Amino acid sequence: MLSKQINLREAASNVSDGALLALGGNALHRSPIAFVHELIRQGKKNLSVIKTAGALDVDLLAAANSLDSVYGGYIGFEMFGLAQNYRKGVQKQEIVAHEHACASVIAGLRASIYGVPFQPINGFQGSELPELTGQVKYVDCPFTGKRTAVVPALRPDYTVIHVNIADEKGNAYIEGAVFEDLIMARAAEKVIVTAEKVISSESWAVRPQVPGFLVESVVLAEQGASPGSCAPFYSIDKKALLDYLKNPEEYLEEVREAGVHVQHTSG
């Protein structure tokens, strides 16, 4: 089997403007930040993002004017504060917030996996979210006649996940919490894996959770979730996150300059 390993620039170039992306990880933990950086360097526009709980990944795309809409349950920096660029984009009506609960994002992804247009979900009784967001509708159950909440299928053009280890065939292993990454991978049209380590397919000492046949491409991206965490390799870089929140424009400038440096040294 031919290797699926390519570089970060090549992988991001396959994502078209206007694409719907599911980004793995959760808030500040194991999100594909290196891939988001590359999307920004390539000037991608009008992207939509699916995320149960987003943080730097979503806010960076908002700050770079690359974001059109978000299907998400929570966007914020946990103990560090609000996602200010995302918030401003929504308030200015430059970004559409398709507000979900985390569970309803998962339900929409599962509908895609099952090949059905929507998924029933419980738990919205008493909530104003269905009326506010339009992402939750009600139907009469054909079996019980009861009014039942449903959410539409969410089918990403690409799911992008960052993992601990992958091989050249696309098989991937996540150490610790997998969050929604496995569901996102199964729901998507195509999957891109970025990995802290890429090993030979003959070298596995553990059983991978993501099968290679689902994966379009594999990218070696050391520190690929930084300044978030990727346990057990590294923890959250608190100083870098606080610096970003204080001056996102400077952070974006450094991201773009890093891309220019890589292109000059590799070309």
Secondary structure by P-SEA (a helix, b strand, c coil): cccccccaaaaaaacccbbbbbbccccccccaaaaaaaaaaacccbbbbbbccccaaaaaaaaaccccccccccccccccccaaaaaaaaaacccccccccaaaaaaaaaaaaacccbbbbccccccccccccccbbbbcccccccbbbbbcbbbbcbbbbbcccccccccccccccccaaaaaaaaccbbbbbccccccccccccccccccccccccccccccccccccccccccaaaaaaaaaacaaaaaaaaaaaaaaaaaaac
